[in-house]
């Protein structure tokens, strides 16, 4: 059976002219791309995979589990760039990585990564992750900021060129949508459990010189900590679905940890709290970087195996002219 190539309702797609790219005056620029977002990484990845179709797509198609660190570090650049690059080209690039991701569910129904409901759920975990992160780890966020982030999330989603028929119209409607998904749609899945299990991962590329024996000693307590941290970020219906317990003592410890993160990050200059792609956008605004300079891409160490570098699904900027070399410097 041949599945449709891209089941996107083009007639429902919006004109980018109706949603000009976000800029430095937006609330999203203030919150997205902060390194604190890495603390919500397992939350975002696992929440995405709880969507039955998205979990099936990742399990069937992605090499995420074979090179998890590299894939994460690569993917952050275009996802963050969708907000900060000032063009819809990056969003459409991200969309097109997913054109061939399709298949059949166990019940015989079809899935495609570009199904609007699937793509919107992934987007929801990214934009709403700004709120979940800020509420816990900072920077301070107001109710007005939250409502503005939602409205700007519609602009952000429009950059992908996907039908917006699944986008709620108001922040209040979005919260109802989120609660409905957590209570009635999301499911436990092997892809979810694999995302949450980091105990068998090799060290990330930037720690490749660390002796493996040292890394193994770090991995087990690291696994316990990050599962606990992610459990604290979950909604209660998700904890119940996953069979995870969360006590009053856990909540108190979690609150203390979050406060420590806020205090520590307040000591870091704002420019260095930002991911290289976001920081480069701010540098263009400030005149530190030429407006027409090439975009910053992932360090070479994060590229996929050579046999996969012609596969667009793996986002592979082999010939990038500017790359980040470490979090504080761009080559």
C-alpha positions as CSV (number, residue, x, y, z in Angstrom):
1,X,0.0,0.0,0.0
2,X,1.4,3.4,-0.9
3,X,0.9,6.1,1.6
4,X,0.3,9.8,0.6
5,X,3.5,11.8,0.5
6,X,2.5,14.8,2.5
7,X,-1.1,14.8,3.9
8,X,-1.1,18.5,4.6
9,X,-4.3,20.5,3.9
10,X,-2.7,23.2,1.8
11,X,-6.0,25.0,1.5
12,X,-5.9,25.6,5.3
13,X,-2.3,26.8,5.3
14,X,-1.9,30.5,6.2
15,X,-0.1,33.2,4.3
16,X,3.2,34.1,6.0
17,X,2.4,37.7,5.2
18,X,-0.4,37.5,7.8
19,X,2.2,36.4,10.4
20,X,5.5,38.3,9.9
21,X,8.5,36.7,11.7
22,X,9.0,37.5,15.4
23,X,11.6,40.0,16.3
24,X,13.6,41.4,19.3
25,X,10.5,43.2,20.6
26,X,8.6,40.0,21.0
27,X,8.1,38.1,24.3
28,X,9.3,34.9,22.7
29,X,12.7,36.3,22.0
30,X,13.0,37.0,25.8
31,X,12.2,33.5,26.9
32,X,13.1,31.1,24.1
33,X,16.7,29.9,23.5
34,X,17.7,30.2,27.2
35,X,20.1,27.4,28.3
36,X,17.7,26.7,31.2
37,X,15.5,25.1,28.6
38,X,17.9,22.1,28.6
39,X,16.5,21.3,32.1
40,X,13.2,20.6,30.4
41,X,14.7,18.5,27.6
42,X,13.5,15.1,28.8
43,X,10.1,16.7,29.6
44,X,9.7,18.0,26.1
45,X,11.0,14.9,24.4
46,X,8.9,12.5,26.4
47,X,5.8,14.6,26.2
48,X,6.1,14.7,22.4
49,X,6.5,10.9,22.2
50,X,3.4,10.4,24.3
51,X,1.3,11.4,21.3
52,X,0.5,8.0,19.8
53,X,1.3,9.0,16.2
54,X,4.4,11.0,17.0
55,X,5.7,8.2,19.2
56,X,5.2,5.7,16.4
57,X,6.9,8.0,13.9
58,X,10.0,8.4,16.2
59,X,10.1,4.6,17.0
60,X,9.8,3.6,13.3
61,X,11.9,6.3,11.6
62,X,14.2,8.3,13.7
63,X,17.8,7.4,14.5
64,X,17.4,9.5,17.6
65,X,18.1,6.5,19.8
66,X,21.4,5.7,18.0
67,X,22.9,9.2,18.3
68,X,20.7,10.9,20.9
69,X,23.1,13.6,22.0
70,X,24.1,14.6,18.5
71,X,20.6,14.6,17.2
72,X,19.4,16.9,20.1
73,X,22.3,19.3,19.7
74,X,21.8,19.5,15.9
75,X,18.0,19.9,16.0
76,X,18.2,22.8,18.4
77,X,19.7,25.1,15.8
78,X,16.9,25.1,13.2
79,X,14.2,24.9,15.9
80,X,15.5,27.9,17.6
81,X,16.2,29.5,14.2
82,X,12.5,29.3,13.4
83,X,12.0,32.0,16.0
84,X,15.3,34.0,15.6
85,X,16.2,33.9,11.9
86,X,13.7,36.5,10.8
87,X,12.5,34.4,7.9
88,X,10.0,31.6,7.2
89,X,12.7,29.7,5.3
90,X,14.0,28.0,8.4
91,X,10.5,26.8,9.5
92,X,9.9,25.3,6.1
93,X,13.3,23.6,6.3
94,X,12.3,22.0,9.6
95,X,8.9,21.0,8.1
96,X,10.6,19.4,5.1
97,X,12.9,17.2,7.3
98,X,9.7,15.3,8.1
99,X,8.2,14.8,4.6
100,X,9.1,11.1,4.4
101,X,8.2,10.2,8.0
102,X,5.0,8.1,7.6
103,X,3.6,4.7,8.3
104,X,0.8,2.6,9.8
105,X,-0.3,2.4,13.4
106,X,-0.9,-1.0,15.1
107,X,-4.7,-0.5,14.5
108,X,-4.2,-0.1,10.8
109,X,-4.6,3.7,10.7
110,X,-2.0,5.8,9.0
111,X,0.3,8.4,10.5
112,X,2.4,11.1,9.0
113,X,4.8,13.5,10.8
114,X,3.1,16.4,8.9
115,X,-0.4,15.6,10.0
116,X,-1.4,19.0,11.4
117,X,-2.5,17.6,14.8
118,X,0.8,15.7,15.2
119,X,3.0,18.7,14.2
120,X,1.0,21.1,16.4
121,X,1.5,18.8,19.4
122,X,5.3,18.9,18.9
123,X,5.1,22.6,18.5
124,X,3.0,22.9,21.7
125,X,5.7,21.2,23.8
126,X,8.3,23.7,22.5
127,X,6.4,26.9,23.0
128,X,4.6,25.9,26.2
129,X,7.9,24.6,27.5
130,X,8.9,28.3,27.7
131,X,6.2,28.8,30.3
132,X,6.9,25.6,32.2
133,X,10.6,26.4,32.3
134,X,10.1,30.1,33.4
135,X,7.6,29.2,36.1
136,X,10.2,26.9,37.7
137,X,13.6,28.0,36.7
138,X,13.1,31.6,35.6
139,X,13.3,34.3,34.3
140,X,10.2,35.7,36.1
141,X,7.1,35.4,33.9
142,X,3.7,37.2,34.3
143,X,0.2,36.2,33.2
144,X,0.4,38.8,30.5
145,X,3.7,37.3,29.3
146,X,2.1,33.9,29.1
147,X,-0.8,35.2,27.0
148,X,1.6,37.0,24.7
149,X,3.7,33.9,24.3
150,X,0.6,32.0,23.2
151,X,-0.3,34.6,20.6
152,X,3.2,34.7,19.3
153,X,3.3,30.9,19.2
154,X,0.7,31.1,16.5
155,X,3.1,33.2,14.5
156,X,5.9,30.8,15.2
157,X,3.8,27.8,14.0
158,X,2.8,29.7,10.9
159,X,6.5,29.7,9.9
160,X,6.3,26.0,9.3
161,X,3.7,26.4,6.6
162,X,1.4,23.7,8.2
163,X,-2.4,24.0,8.5
164,X,-3.3,25.9,11.6
165,X,-6.7,24.4,12.0
166,X,-5.6,22.6,15.2
167,X,-4.3,25.9,16.8
168,X,-6.5,27.2,19.6
169,X,-7.5,30.8,19.3
170,X,-6.8,31.9,22.8
171,X,-4.5,31.0,25.7
172,X,-7.5,29.8,27.7
173,X,-8.5,27.5,24.9
174,X,-4.9,26.3,24.7
175,X,-4.9,25.3,28.4
176,X,-8.1,23.4,27.8
177,X,-6.5,21.6,24.8
178,X,-3.4,20.8,26.9
179,X,-5.4,19.4,29.7
180,X,-7.5,17.3,27.3
181,X,-4.3,15.9,25.7
182,X,-2.8,15.0,29.1
183,X,-5.9,13.3,30.3
184,X,-7.4,11.7,27.2
185,X,-4.9,11.4,24.3
186,X,-1.3,10.9,25.5
187,X,-0.2,7.3,26.0
188,X,2.8,5.5,27.5
189,X,5.0,4.1,24.7
190,X,8.4,2.4,24.3
191,X,9.7,5.6,22.7
192,X,8.7,7.6,25.9
193,X,10.5,5.2,28.2
194,X,13.6,5.2,26.0
195,X,13.8,9.0,26.0
196,X,13.5,8.9,29.8
197,X,16.3,6.3,30.2
198,X,19.6,8.1,29.9
199,X,21.6,5.5,31.9
200,X,23.0,3.7,28.9
201,X,23.9,6.7,26.9
202,X,27.5,7.4,25.9
203,X,29.0,10.7,27.0
204,X,27.9,13.7,24.9
205,X,30.4,14.7,22.1
206,X,31.8,17.6,24.1
207,X,32.8,15.2,26.8
208,X,34.2,12.6,24.5
209,X,37.6,12.7,26.2
210,X,36.1,11.9,29.6
211,X,37.1,8.3,30.6
212,X,34.2,6.0,30.1
213,X,34.6,4.6,33.6
214,X,34.0,8.2,35.0
215,X,31.0,8.6,32.8
216,X,29.5,5.4,33.9
217,X,29.8,6.5,37.5
218,X,28.0,9.7,36.6
219,X,25.3,8.1,34.5
220,X,23.3,6.2,37.1
221,X,22.8,9.1,39.6
222,X,22.3,11.4,36.6
223,X,19.5,9.1,35.4
224,X,17.8,9.2,38.8
225,X,18.1,12.9,39.0
226,X,16.8,13.8,35.6
227,X,13.8,11.3,35.9
228,X,13.0,13.0,39.2
229,X,13.3,16.5,37.7
230,X,11.1,15.5,34.7
231,X,8.5,14.0,37.0
232,X,8.3,17.3,38.8
233,X,7.6,19.1,35.5
234,X,4.8,16.7,34.4
235,X,1.1,17.4,34.9
236,X,-0.5,15.2,37.5
237,X,-2.5,13.2,34.9
238,X,0.7,12.4,33.1
239,X,2.4,11.2,36.3
240,X,-0.5,8.9,37.0
241,X,-0.5,7.5,33.4
242,X,3.3,6.8,33.7
243,X,3.0,5.3,37.2
244,X,5.3,8.0,38.7
245,X,4.9,9.1,42.3
246,X,5.4,12.7,43.5
247,X,5.3,13.4,47.2
248,X,5.1,16.6,49.2
249,X,8.7,16.1,50.1
250,X,9.6,15.8,46.4
251,X,7.8,19.1,45.8
252,X,9.7,20.9,48.5
253,X,13.1,19.6,47.2
254,X,12.1,20.5,43.7
255,X,11.2,24.1,44.8
256,X,14.6,24.4,46.5
257,X,16.4,23.2,43.4
258,X,14.5,25.6,41.1
259,X,15.3,28.5,43.4
260,X,19.0,27.6,43.2
261,X,18.9,27.5,39.4
262,X,17.3,31.0,39.3
263,X,19.9,32.4,41.7
264,X,22.8,30.8,39.8
265,X,21.5,31.9,36.3
266,X,21.0,35.5,37.6
267,X,24.8,35.7,37.9
268,X,25.4,34.7,34.3
269,X,25.4,37.6,31.8
270,X,22.2,37.5,29.7
271,X,24.2,37.1,26.5
272,X,25.7,33.9,27.7
273,X,22.5,32.5,29.0
274,X,21.4,32.1,25.3
275,X,21.9,29.3,22.9
276,X,24.4,30.3,20.1
277,X,21.7,30.6,17.4
278,X,19.6,32.9,19.7
279,X,22.7,34.8,20.9
280,X,23.8,35.4,17.3
281,X,20.4,36.9,16.5
282,X,20.7,39.3,19.5
283,X,24.3,40.1,18.3
284,X,22.9,41.1,14.9
285,X,20.5,43.5,16.6
286,X,23.3,44.9,18.7
287,X,25.6,45.3,15.8
288,X,28.2,42.8,17.1
289,X,27.5,40.6,14.0
290,X,26.8,41.7,10.5
291,X,23.1,41.5,9.6
292,X,23.9,39.5,6.4
293,X,26.4,37.1,8.1
294,X,25.7,33.4,7.5
295,X,23.6,31.6,10.1
296,X,25.3,29.8,12.9
297,X,25.1,26.0,12.7
298,X,25.9,23.1,15.0
299,X,29.5,22.2,15.7
300,X,31.0,19.5,13.4
301,X,31.2,17.0,16.3
302,X,27.4,16.8,16.3
303,X,27.0,15.8,12.7
304,X,25.5,12.3,12.0
305,X,27.6,9.4,10.7
306,X,28.9,10.0,7.2
307,X,26.5,7.3,5.7
308,X,23.5,9.4,6.9
309,X,24.7,12.9,5.8
310,X,22.7,12.8,2.6
311,X,19.5,12.1,4.4
312,X,17.6,15.3,5.0
313,X,15.6,13.7,7.8
314,X,18.7,14.0,10.1
315,X,19.3,17.7,9.6
316,X,22.9,17.8,8.4
317,X,24.5,21.2,7.6
318,X,27.7,19.7,6.3
319,X,28.8,22.8,4.4
320,X,27.9,25.5,7.0
321,X,30.3,28.5,6.8
322,X,29.7,29.5,10.4
323,X,29.6,27.1,13.4
324,X,29.4,27.4,17.1
325,X,32.6,25.8,18.7
326,X,31.3,25.9,22.3
327,X,28.5,27.6,24.1
328,X,30.4,30.9,24.5
329,X,32.0,31.2,21.1
330,X,31.1,31.1,17.4
331,X,33.7,30.2,14.7
